[in-house]
């Protein structure tokens, strides 16, 4: 399976974009950016949040 295909599948694993699963969500968001090269905008669109919130999550996880 090509790398880009695995990356697309990974974004679908961030199922809980809601605050209830914050810790798990934040780790998956960080992994999506660092390992799979997703943009913060793409993750924000998927999770229906503002891209600056994704930036804040990334700053906390690093």
MDTraj code that builds the backbone (N, CA, C; nanometers):
import mdtraj as md
import numpy as np

residues = "UNK UNK UNK UNK UNK UNK UNK UNK UNK UNK UNK UNK UNK UNK UNK UNK UNK UNK UNK UNK UNK UNK UNK UNK UNK UNK UNK UNK UNK UNK UNK UNK UNK UNK UNK UNK UNK UNK UNK UNK UNK UNK UNK UNK UNK UNK UNK UNK UNK UNK UNK UNK UNK UNK UNK UNK UNK UNK UNK UNK UNK UNK".split()
xyz = np.array([
    [0.0845, -0.1173, 0.0000],
    [0.0000, 0.0000, 0.0000],
    [0.0896, 0.1244, 0.0000],
    [0.0648, 0.2185, -0.0910],
    [0.1476, 0.3395, -0.0970],
    [0.1387, 0.4213, 0.0318],
    [0.2427, 0.4990, 0.0563],
    [0.2492, 0.5792, 0.1784],
    [0.1324, 0.6773, 0.1843],
    [0.1001, 0.7429, 0.0731],
    [-0.0083, 0.8407, 0.0737],
    [-0.1410, 0.7754, 0.1077],
    [-0.1580, 0.6489, 0.0688],
    [-0.2818, 0.5774, 0.0990],
    [-0.2918, 0.5477, 0.2484],
    [-0.1802, 0.5081, 0.3083],
    [-0.1782, 0.4842, 0.4531],
    [-0.2061, 0.6131, 0.5282],
    [-0.1521, 0.7226, 0.4772],
    [-0.1722, 0.8513, 0.5424],
    [-0.3190, 0.8910, 0.5394],
    [-0.3851, 0.8696, 0.4266],
    [-0.5279, 0.9029, 0.4172],
    [-0.6091, 0.8189, 0.5142],
    [-0.5729, 0.6934, 0.5282],
    [-0.6431, 0.6074, 0.6219],
    [-0.6208, 0.6534, 0.7655],
    [-0.5013, 0.7061, 0.7941],
    [-0.4704, 0.7477, 0.9304],
    [-0.5614, 0.8608, 0.9756],
    [-0.5893, 0.9552, 0.8875],
    [-0.6735, 1.0676, 0.9256],
    [-0.8108, 1.0193, 0.9706],
    [-0.8584, 0.9126, 0.9124],
    [-0.9880, 0.8577, 0.9511],
    [-0.9846, 0.7964, 1.0904],
    [-0.8658, 0.7663, 1.1432],
    [-0.8567, 0.7092, 1.2779],
    [-0.8758, 0.8146, 1.3862],
    [-0.8687, 0.9420, 1.3490],
    [-0.8947, 1.0477, 1.4466],
    [-1.0465, 1.0631, 1.4522],
    [-1.1092, 0.9661, 1.5119],
    [-1.2561, 0.9640, 1.5158],
    [-1.3108, 1.0607, 1.6177],
    [-1.2484, 1.0632, 1.7325],
    [-1.3005, 1.1493, 1.8371],
    [-1.2324, 1.2844, 1.8296],
    [-1.2919, 1.3739, 1.7579],
    [-1.2397, 1.5101, 1.7488],
    [-1.3030, 1.5974, 1.8555],
    [-1.3818, 1.5375, 1.9393],
    [-1.4498, 1.6099, 2.0461],
    [-1.3606, 1.6175, 2.1697],
    [-1.3821, 1.7162, 2.2542],
    [-1.2977, 1.7342, 2.3731],
    [-1.2975, 1.6179, 2.4725],
    [-1.3987, 1.5296, 2.4686],
    [-1.4027, 1.4202, 2.5658],
    [-1.2787, 1.3312, 2.5563],
    [-1.2298, 1.3075, 2.4360],
    [-1.1128, 1.2226, 2.4168],
    [-0.9892, 1.3036, 2.3844],
    [-0.9700, 1.4124, 2.4575],
    [-0.8659, 1.5088, 2.4260],
    [-0.7258, 1.4507, 2.4185],
    [-0.6856, 1.3756, 2.5166],
    [-0.5480, 1.3260, 2.5211],
    [-0.5187, 1.2374, 2.4016],
    [-0.6064, 1.1434, 2.3750],
    [-0.5874, 1.0535, 2.2614],
    [-0.5935, 1.1312, 2.1302],
    [-0.6883, 1.2233, 2.1202],
    [-0.7024, 1.3051, 1.9997],
    [-0.5768, 1.3862, 1.9752],
    [-0.5248, 1.4504, 2.0792],
    [-0.4072, 1.5355, 2.0644],
    [-0.2856, 1.4565, 2.0184],
    [-0.2682, 1.3357, 2.0708],
    [-0.1554, 1.2527, 2.0285],
    [-0.1693, 1.2121, 1.8824],
    [-0.2905, 1.1788, 1.8413],
    [-0.3128, 1.1404, 1.7018],
    [-0.2944, 1.2588, 1.6074],
    [-0.3351, 1.3771, 1.6512],
    [-0.3141, 1.4965, 1.5694],
    [-0.1653, 1.5220, 1.5518],
    [-0.0897, 1.5130, 1.6605],
    [0.0550, 1.5335, 1.6517],
    [0.1189, 1.4297, 1.5600],
    [0.0749, 1.3055, 1.5706],
    [0.1283, 1.1996, 1.4855],
    [0.0935, 1.2240, 1.3387],
    [-0.0274, 1.2703, 1.3121],
    [-0.0694, 1.2966, 1.1745],
    [0.0175, 1.4035, 1.1096],
    [0.0539, 1.5045, 1.1868],
    [0.1378, 1.6118, 1.1329],
    [0.2817, 1.5659, 1.1172],
    [0.3375, 1.5051, 1.2218],
    [0.4797, 1.4710, 1.2220],
    [0.5124, 1.3498, 1.1347],
    [0.4328, 1.2461, 1.1447],
    [0.4656, 1.1218, 1.0753],
    [0.4108, 1.1159, 0.9322],
    [0.2878, 1.1639, 0.9145],
    [0.2228, 1.1498, 0.7851],
    [0.2198, 1.2776, 0.7031],
    [0.2640, 1.3878, 0.7602],
    [0.2777, 1.5108, 0.6838],
    [0.1481, 1.5848, 0.6537],
    [0.0448, 1.5604, 0.7324],
    [-0.0789, 1.6348, 0.7133],
    [-0.0570, 1.7807, 0.7489],
    [-0.1286, 1.8678, 0.6810],
    [-0.1230, 2.0087, 0.7182],
    [-0.2174, 2.0315, 0.8353],
    [-0.1902, 2.1357, 0.9075],
    [-0.2784, 2.1690, 1.0206],
    [-0.4177, 2.2027, 0.9706],
    [-0.4230, 2.2635, 0.8530],
    [-0.5522, 2.2999, 0.7939],
    [-0.6353, 2.1757, 0.7622],
    [-0.5722, 2.0729, 0.7067],
    [-0.6445, 1.9499, 0.6728],
    [-0.7006, 1.8819, 0.7980],
    [-0.6218, 1.8804, 0.9037],
    [-0.6675, 1.8202, 1.0285],
    [-0.7801, 1.9038, 1.0890],
    [-0.7644, 2.0343, 1.0848],
    [-0.8680, 2.1226, 1.1385],
    [-0.9999, 2.1043, 1.0629],
    [-0.9928, 2.0923, 0.9319],
    [-1.1136, 2.0701, 0.8531],
    [-1.1784, 1.9372, 0.8892],
    [-1.0971, 1.8344, 0.9064],
    [-1.1488, 1.7024, 0.9412],
    [-1.2167, 1.7039, 1.0788],
    [-1.1561, 1.7725, 1.1731],
    [-1.2082, 1.7754, 1.3103],
    [-1.3060, 1.8904, 1.3337],
    [-1.3311, 1.9693, 1.2314],
    [-1.4224, 2.0827, 1.2408],
    [-1.3824, 2.1783, 1.3525],
    [-1.2550, 2.2181, 1.3483],
    [-1.2044, 2.3167, 1.4438],
    [-1.1177, 2.4158, 1.3672],
    [-1.0834, 2.5252, 1.4296],
    [-1.0003, 2.6256, 1.3645],
    [-0.8558, 2.5775, 1.3607],
    [-0.7846, 2.6128, 1.2532],
    [-0.6475, 2.5630, 1.2388],
    [-0.5546, 2.6168, 1.3458],
    [-0.5857, 2.7301, 1.4054],
    [-0.5000, 2.7799, 1.5135],
    [-0.5132, 2.6928, 1.6388],
    [-0.6285, 2.6295, 1.6557],
    [-0.6454, 2.5379, 1.7689],
    [-0.5555, 2.4154, 1.7493],
    [-0.5439, 2.3692, 1.6260],
    [-0.4539, 2.2573, 1.5966],
    [-0.3098, 2.2989, 1.6264],
    [-0.2743, 2.4226, 1.5942],
    [-0.1395, 2.4738, 1.6233],
    [-0.1145, 2.4734, 1.7743],
    [-0.2148, 2.5157, 1.8520],
    [-0.2016, 2.5162, 1.9971],
    [-0.1832, 2.3741, 2.0516],
    [-0.2575, 2.2795, 1.9948],
    [-0.2430, 2.1398, 2.0351],
    [-0.1026, 2.0912, 2.0047],
    [-0.0524, 2.1244, 1.8866],
    [0.0825, 2.0824, 1.8473],
    [0.1875, 2.1423, 1.9402],
    [0.1716, 2.2676, 1.9789],
    [0.2679, 2.3319, 2.0682],
    [0.2704, 2.2662, 2.2053],
    [0.1556, 2.2184, 2.2515],
    [0.1488, 2.1504, 2.3805],
    [0.2097, 2.0112, 2.3736],
    [0.1930, 1.9430, 2.2596],
    [0.2404, 1.8053, 2.2452],
    [0.3912, 1.7986, 2.2237],
    [0.4497, 1.9020, 2.1722],
    [0.5949, 1.9002, 2.1418],
    [0.6762, 1.9306, 2.2629],
])
top = md.Topology()
chain = top.add_chain()
for i, resn in enumerate(residues, 1):
    res = top.add_residue(resn, chain, resSeq=i)
    for name in ("N", "CA", "C"):
        top.add_atom(name, md.element.get_by_symbol(name[0]), res)
traj = md.Trajectory(xyz[None], top)
